[in-house]
Amino acid sequence: MNVTILGASGGTGLQLTRQALERGHTVVAVARDPQRISVPDGTRLTRIAADVRDTAGLAEALRDSTTVLSGLGISGGSEPGILTAGAQAAVDAGARVIWLGAFGIGATAQAAGGFTRNLLRTFMKSEMADRVTACEVVTGSGGTVFHAGPLADTPLSATRRTLGVEEAPRRFFPARVGRATVAAAMLDEAESGSHPGRTVIPVD
């Protein structure tokens, strides 16, 4: 399978890139600085420089994409609408999109409980609308959104699961989940297409 990975130099994006190559896929890895995509060169890896803030440049990077997996996040000082722009560009390219979101917003807000919702409103206030809209763009196109809890740099779980929103464990605070596990679950979905148009939850 040919896959394009957005945010390929970030923590989750690197996991997506490494694991996709390990599974035998051909990967187009997109990042603002492709030299920060710290995986070995190979015939199945193409690095592309593109910035989600550059609509035309991102559209060119996605021009031949059929499956897009996103490890994009929001850093301090990011302009409003960055994630929505990235999601829309992937959808406009005609690709199937597998998107990384955050547990406790949008479709998983009620499942997260009041404490988590209030915490996220406080710490994600400036980016909440962008995150919610980006996820809606993806699911509205038939893509799949993964709402992960706090991310950890832990080994890939041998017992990983992908749950529907209605199956979300009820906890005071969301469980941490490894980036490697999240990446594996997203790649499972890219390969199987089991949850089109849905928001799901990766669990270690």
C-alpha positions as CSV (number, residue, x, y, z in Angstrom):
1,M,0.0,0.0,0.0
2,N,1.1,3.6,-0.7
3,V,0.7,5.9,2.3
4,T,1.3,9.5,3.0
5,I,2.2,10.6,6.5
6,L,1.6,14.2,7.7
7,G,3.7,15.4,10.6
8,A,6.2,12.7,9.9
9,S,9.0,14.2,12.1
10,G,6.9,14.3,15.3
11,G,6.7,11.6,17.9
12,T,3.6,9.9,16.5
13,G,4.5,10.7,12.9
14,L,7.9,8.9,13.3
15,Q,6.2,5.9,14.7
16,L,3.7,5.9,11.7
17,T,6.6,6.2,9.3
18,R,8.8,3.4,10.9
19,Q,5.9,1.0,11.3
20,A,4.5,1.6,7.8
21,L,8.0,0.8,6.3
22,E,8.3,-2.3,8.6
23,R,5.0,-3.5,7.2
24,G,6.3,-3.2,3.7
25,H,4.3,-0.1,2.6
26,T,5.7,2.6,0.4
27,V,5.8,5.9,2.3
28,V,5.7,9.5,1.4
29,A,6.7,11.3,4.7
30,V,5.8,14.9,4.9
31,A,7.3,17.4,7.3
32,R,8.4,21.0,7.4
33,D,12.0,19.8,7.8
34,P,12.3,16.4,6.1
35,Q,15.8,15.9,7.6
36,R,14.2,15.6,11.0
37,I,12.4,12.4,9.9
38,S,14.9,10.1,11.6
39,V,14.4,6.9,9.8
40,P,16.9,5.2,7.4
41,D,16.8,6.1,3.7
42,G,15.3,3.4,1.5
43,T,13.7,2.8,-1.9
44,R,10.2,2.8,-0.3
45,L,10.6,6.1,1.5
46,T,10.2,9.6,0.0
47,R,10.7,12.7,2.1
48,I,8.8,15.8,1.2
49,A,9.1,19.3,2.6
50,A,5.7,20.9,3.1
51,D,4.0,23.1,5.7
52,V,0.4,22.8,6.6
53,R,0.2,26.6,6.6
54,D,1.1,26.6,2.9
55,T,-2.1,25.5,1.2
56,A,-0.6,25.2,-2.3
57,G,2.5,23.4,-1.1
58,L,0.6,20.9,0.9
59,A,-1.8,20.3,-1.9
60,E,1.1,19.5,-4.2
61,A,2.6,17.1,-1.6
62,L,-0.7,15.3,-1.4
63,R,-1.5,15.3,-5.1
64,D,-1.1,11.6,-5.7
65,S,-2.1,10.4,-2.3
66,T,-4.6,7.6,-1.8
67,T,-4.2,7.0,1.9
68,V,-3.2,9.8,4.4
69,L,-2.3,9.2,8.0
70,S,-1.8,12.3,10.2
71,G,0.4,12.7,13.2
72,L,-0.1,16.5,13.1
73,G,-0.3,18.3,16.4
74,I,-0.5,21.9,17.5
75,S,2.6,23.7,18.9
76,G,2.6,26.9,20.8
77,G,2.0,29.9,18.7
78,S,0.4,28.0,15.8
79,E,-2.2,29.9,13.8
80,P,-5.9,29.1,14.3
81,G,-7.2,26.6,11.9
82,I,-4.0,24.7,11.2
83,L,-5.4,21.3,11.8
84,T,-8.6,22.0,9.9
85,A,-6.5,23.2,6.9
86,G,-4.5,20.0,7.0
87,A,-7.6,17.8,7.2
88,Q,-9.3,19.6,4.4
89,A,-6.2,19.4,2.1
90,A,-6.1,15.6,2.7
91,V,-9.8,15.2,1.9
92,D,-9.6,17.5,-1.1
93,A,-6.8,15.3,-2.5
94,G,-9.4,12.5,-2.6
95,A,-7.5,10.3,-0.1
96,R,-8.8,8.1,2.6
97,V,-7.8,9.9,5.8
98,I,-6.8,8.4,9.2
99,W,-6.5,11.2,11.6
100,L,-5.1,11.6,15.1
101,G,-7.3,13.6,17.6
102,A,-7.5,13.9,21.3
103,F,-9.8,12.0,23.7
104,G,-12.2,14.3,25.5
105,I,-13.1,16.7,22.6
106,G,-15.9,16.5,20.1
107,A,-17.2,13.0,19.6
108,T,-15.6,11.7,22.8
109,A,-16.4,14.7,25.1
110,Q,-19.2,13.0,26.9
111,A,-17.3,9.8,27.3
112,A,-14.4,11.6,28.9
113,G,-16.5,13.0,31.8
114,G,-16.8,16.4,33.3
115,F,-13.4,16.7,34.9
116,T,-11.5,15.9,31.7
117,R,-13.8,18.1,29.6
118,N,-13.2,21.1,31.9
119,L,-9.4,20.4,32.0
120,L,-9.2,20.3,28.2
121,R,-11.3,23.5,27.9
122,T,-8.8,25.2,30.1
123,F,-5.6,24.0,28.5
124,M,-6.8,23.7,24.9
125,K,-9.1,26.7,24.8
126,S,-7.4,28.4,21.9
127,E,-7.3,25.2,19.8
128,M,-10.4,23.4,20.7
129,A,-12.6,24.5,17.8
130,D,-9.8,23.7,15.3
131,R,-9.4,20.2,16.7
132,V,-13.1,19.5,16.7
133,T,-13.6,20.9,13.2
134,A,-10.7,18.9,11.7
135,C,-12.1,15.7,13.1
136,E,-15.5,16.5,11.7
137,V,-14.0,17.1,8.2
138,V,-12.3,13.7,8.3
139,T,-15.3,11.7,9.5
140,G,-17.6,13.6,7.2
141,S,-15.5,12.4,4.2
142,G,-15.6,8.7,5.4
143,G,-12.2,8.8,7.1
144,T,-11.4,7.6,10.6
145,V,-10.4,9.6,13.6
146,F,-8.4,8.2,16.5
147,H,-9.1,10.0,19.8
148,A,-6.1,9.1,22.0
149,G,-5.6,9.8,25.7
150,P,-2.3,11.3,26.9
151,L,0.5,10.0,24.7
152,A,3.5,8.1,26.1
153,D,6.8,6.9,24.5
154,T,6.2,3.3,25.6
155,P,6.7,0.0,23.7
156,L,4.0,-1.3,21.3
157,S,1.4,-3.1,23.2
158,A,0.8,-6.7,22.2
159,T,-2.8,-6.4,23.4
160,R,-3.8,-3.2,21.7
161,R,-7.4,-2.6,20.9
162,T,-9.5,-0.2,19.0
163,L,-12.8,0.7,20.7
164,G,-15.9,2.5,19.6
165,V,-16.9,5.7,21.5
166,E,-19.7,3.7,23.2
167,E,-17.1,1.3,24.6
168,A,-14.8,4.0,26.1
169,P,-13.7,3.0,29.6
170,R,-15.2,5.3,32.3
171,R,-12.3,6.8,34.2
172,F,-11.7,10.0,36.2
173,F,-8.8,10.8,33.9
174,P,-8.1,9.2,30.5
175,A,-5.5,6.4,30.4
176,R,-2.2,7.0,28.8
177,V,-1.5,5.2,25.6
178,G,1.8,4.6,23.8
179,R,2.5,6.4,20.6
180,A,3.7,3.1,19.1
181,T,0.3,1.6,19.9
182,V,-1.6,4.5,18.4
183,A,0.5,4.3,15.2
184,A,-0.1,0.6,15.0
185,A,-3.9,1.0,15.4
186,M,-4.0,3.7,12.8
187,L,-2.1,1.5,10.3
188,D,-4.4,-1.4,11.1
189,E,-7.3,0.9,10.1
190,A,-5.6,2.0,6.9
191,E,-5.1,-1.6,5.9
192,S,-8.5,-2.9,7.0
193,G,-10.9,0.1,6.6
194,S,-12.9,-1.3,9.5
195,H,-14.2,2.0,10.8
196,P,-15.1,4.4,8.0
197,G,-16.7,7.7,9.0
198,R,-16.2,7.0,12.7
199,T,-14.3,8.2,15.7
200,V,-12.5,5.4,17.6
201,I,-10.3,5.0,20.6
202,P,-6.9,3.3,20.7
203,V,-6.1,1.4,23.9
204,D,-2.9,-0.3,25.0
